[in-house]
Amino acid sequence: MIKNGIYKHSKKGTMYKVICTAKNSETLEDFVVYESLYDNETSKYWVRPASMFEDLVEVDGNKVPRFVLVEEEK
């Protein structure tokens, strides 16, 4: 389960706030709705399939979570 809160992107080091999870109305696939916590000219808000949000990525030869929770929303 993806918790609302602040996450760090393992590859870029950028920070994001997970606002909520949502379902695709056609496929019922879970998506994560999140906000950039840095200036991003492309968009402030993003959606990503939950499966991709929770994927492992390679950083310095190690497999680590793509996003790491650093502060859970209370």
Secondary structure, 3 states (H helix, E strand, C coil): CCCCEEEEECCCCCEEEEEEEEECCCCCCEEEEEEECCCCCCCCEEEEEHHHHCCEEEECCEEEECEEEEEECC
